Amino acid sequence: MSTMNRPYFHESLSQIIVKKDRAEISNWTESMELINEELQSLILLEKQVLGSPQWNQQLVAVQRENQFRLGALYRYERTMTKAIKCDTTECDAYYLNTHEKNRDGYMDHVCKKRA
């Protein structure tokens, strides 16, 4: 691959991928933090207006799941420093598969909340 085709020709391909993955994780966590803030507002609004235990339980369950997923993403983000140090195909494949699993988990979570 020519260095002219790479946006950061002074970095290795694995460094570029890790940067891309970190940016993606940052977007996911930011999105989930916003969802969490919206859920907090909805829970407060539900208590003040509806006072329905059923709605409250559903909103709290969604918030709990969101916090669980957010925590998993933060834990995953901390492991990304090890991905830079990969020097084997097996190591790269592990981090690629882990990233894809986290992406799928995030997308499933967000799609469920939209429905």
C-alpha positions as CSV (number, residue, x, y, z in Angstrom):
1,M,0.0,0.0,0.0
2,S,1.3,3.4,-0.9
3,T,1.8,5.9,1.9
4,M,0.1,8.4,-0.3
5,N,-3.3,6.6,0.1
6,R,-3.2,6.6,3.9
7,P,-4.5,9.7,5.7
8,Y,-1.9,9.4,8.4
9,F,1.1,8.0,6.5
10,H,3.3,8.4,9.6
11,E,1.2,5.9,11.5
12,S,0.9,2.2,11.1
13,L,-2.3,0.7,9.8
14,S,-3.0,-0.8,13.3
15,Q,-2.6,2.7,14.9
16,I,-5.1,4.1,12.4
17,I,-7.6,1.3,13.0
18,V,-7.3,1.8,16.8
19,K,-7.9,5.6,16.4
20,K,-11.0,4.9,14.2
21,D,-12.3,2.3,16.8
22,R,-11.7,4.7,19.7
23,A,-13.6,7.5,17.8
24,E,-16.4,5.1,17.2
25,I,-16.6,4.0,20.8
26,S,-16.6,7.6,21.9
27,N,-19.6,8.2,19.7
28,W,-21.4,5.2,21.1
29,T,-20.8,6.2,24.7
30,E,-21.8,9.8,24.0
31,S,-25.0,8.6,22.4
32,M,-25.8,6.3,25.3
33,E,-25.0,9.1,27.9
34,L,-27.6,11.2,26.1
35,I,-30.1,8.4,26.1
36,N,-29.5,8.0,29.9
37,E,-30.1,11.8,30.4
38,E,-33.4,11.5,28.4
39,L,-34.4,8.5,30.5
40,Q,-33.7,10.4,33.7
41,S,-36.0,13.2,32.5
42,L,-38.7,10.8,31.4
43,I,-38.6,9.0,34.8
44,L,-39.0,12.3,36.6
45,L,-41.7,13.4,34.3
46,E,-43.5,10.1,34.6
47,K,-43.5,10.4,38.4
48,Q,-44.8,14.0,38.3
49,V,-47.5,13.5,35.7
50,L,-48.5,9.9,35.4
51,G,-47.5,8.3,38.6
52,S,-47.9,4.8,36.9
53,P,-45.8,2.1,38.6
54,Q,-45.9,0.1,35.4
55,W,-44.4,2.9,33.3
56,N,-41.9,3.7,36.0
57,Q,-40.8,0.0,36.1
58,Q,-40.4,0.0,32.3
59,L,-38.4,3.2,32.2
60,V,-36.2,2.1,35.1
61,A,-35.5,-1.2,33.4
62,V,-34.5,0.5,30.1
63,Q,-32.3,2.9,32.1
64,R,-30.7,0.0,33.9
65,E,-30.0,-1.8,30.7
66,N,-28.6,1.4,29.2
67,Q,-26.2,1.9,32.1
68,F,-25.1,-1.8,31.9
69,R,-24.3,-1.4,28.2
70,L,-22.6,1.9,28.8
71,G,-20.4,0.4,31.5
72,A,-19.5,-2.5,29.2
73,L,-18.4,0.1,26.5
74,Y,-16.3,2.0,29.0
75,R,-14.6,-1.2,30.1
76,Y,-14.0,-2.1,26.5
77,E,-12.6,1.4,25.8
78,R,-10.0,0.9,28.5
79,T,-8.8,-2.3,26.9
80,M,-8.1,-0.5,23.6
81,T,-4.6,0.5,24.8
82,K,-3.6,-3.2,24.5
83,A,-4.8,-3.3,20.8
84,I,-2.0,-1.0,19.8
85,K,0.5,-3.5,21.1
86,C,-0.8,-6.4,19.0
87,D,1.9,-8.0,16.9
88,T,0.1,-11.1,15.7
89,T,-2.8,-11.8,13.4
90,E,-4.5,-13.7,16.2
91,C,-4.3,-10.6,18.5
92,D,-5.6,-8.3,15.8
93,A,-8.4,-10.8,15.0
94,Y,-9.4,-10.9,18.7
95,Y,-9.7,-7.1,18.9
96,L,-11.5,-6.9,15.6
97,N,-14.0,-9.5,16.8
98,T,-14.4,-7.8,20.2
99,H,-15.1,-4.5,18.5
100,E,-17.7,-6.0,16.1
101,K,-19.4,-7.6,19.1
102,N,-19.5,-4.3,20.9
103,R,-20.8,-2.6,17.8
104,D,-23.5,-5.2,17.4
105,G,-24.5,-4.9,21.1
106,Y,-24.7,-1.1,20.8
107,M,-26.7,-1.2,17.6
108,D,-29.1,-3.8,19.0
109,H,-29.6,-1.7,22.1
110,V,-30.3,1.5,20.2
111,C,-32.6,-0.2,17.7
112,K,-34.7,-1.8,20.6
113,K,-35.1,1.6,22.2
114,R,-36.3,3.2,19.0
115,A,-39.1,0.6,18.6
